[in-house]
Amino acid sequence: MTDDVTLYDRDPHYIPRVAAVHDMCGYGKCSLTAAIPILSAAGCDVCPVPTALFSAHTKYAVFTFHDTTDILSGYLDAWRKENVELDGVYSGFLGSPDQVSIIQRLYREYPSALRLVDPVMGDAGQMYPTYTPELCEAMGALADGADVLMPNLTEASILTKRDYPGQDLGDAAVTELLDALLGLGAKNVVLKGIDHGDGKIINYVASAEKGAAEKVELVHDKLPYMIHGTGDAFASALCGAVMAGRGLAESARIAGEFVRHAMESTRNQPHFEERGVSFELDLGELTSLVK
């Protein structure tokens, strides 16, 4: 894409290491169970930092939740003693406000690593059940200095302290929202999920350097059903494409098409609406980026 920004210069002989700071769900594919295979398919060495342990994701009526905050300082201490090196820090779902400082520690200790922030807080105008206003407020601190900030409209509204506007946002409102997100200190923003009800889903990419008015619009065909975990799959695929050396707008386009194809594969699986997005058959799209 013309004038696309490349955030990572990929050496074809080198496998970059990415810390994936997310929760782990035993059932229902999202967070680390999406990030690990998707980033691996894109040629990354994924180093998980589990922020919470769930028996299943929070769309299920019954799930267990264990906050891992107490173990994370020692976890990262061990990394430093072993001289672990990182090329990227990709953060998502957090278990408590204190975990923001854990991510900020990674930023301090790995200042050259890309900061890839998926501010996982909610969807469709609702916060996730384990989130609190305090945790959402703390999450906003990660926007400042993010190389890529990837909110959906619910999360963008929380971060900018606005009422949720619904999915059908006009061009001027999109520009205003992108401008507000860039105003939080993000270097680049990928805003996900604008839906005008015309059978299309639109994502937008904007940079602080060019300003929100110069945003890139990426249009994808919308499928007539929803599946849990598509946001995590999108963010993981975008990060994988970025670490493969692709431009940011191209990476967002690749991620959008990967998710659409995965949703088509998912439709054939039992209990697909609850279980999560089945991306396994489409991982070759990401592997092809580094072949």
HELIX and SHEET records of a PDB file:
HELIX    1   1 LEU A   32  ALA A   41  1                                  10    
HELIX    2   2 THR A   69  LYS A   81  1                                  13    
HELIX    3   3 GLN A   99  GLU A  109  1                                  11    
HELIX    4   4 PRO A  133  MET A  139  1                                   7    
HELIX    5   5 GLY A  140  LEU A  142  5                                   3    
HELIX    6   6 LEU A  153  LEU A  159  1                                   7    
HELIX    7   7 ASP A  171  LEU A  182  1                                  12    
HELIX    8   8 ALA A  212  GLU A  214  5                                   3    
HELIX    9   9 THR A  230  MET A  243  1                                  14    
HELIX   10  10 LEU A  248  THR A  266  1                                  19    
HELIX   11  11 PHE A  272  ARG A  275  1                                   4    
HELIX   12  12 GLU A  280  ASP A  282  5                                   3    
HELIX   13  13 GLY A  284  THR A  287  1                                   4    
HELIX   14  14 SER A  288  VAL A  290  5                                   3    
SHEET    1   A 6 PHE A  65  ASP A  67  0                                        
SHEET    2   A 6 ASP A  45  PHE A  54 -1                                        
SHEET    3   A 6 ARG A  17  CYS A  25  1                                        
SHEET    4   A 6 GLY A  88  SER A  91  1                                        
SHEET    5   A 6 LEU A 114  VAL A 117  1                                        
SHEET    6   A 6 VAL A 148  LEU A 149  1                                        
SHEET    1   B 2 GLY A 122  ASP A 123  0                                        
SHEET    2   B 2 GLN A 126  MET A 127 -1                                        
SHEET    1   C 3 ASN A 188  ILE A 194  0                                        
SHEET    2   C 3 LYS A 200  SER A 207 -1                                        
SHEET    3   C 3 VAL A 216  ASP A 221 -1                                        
END                                                                             
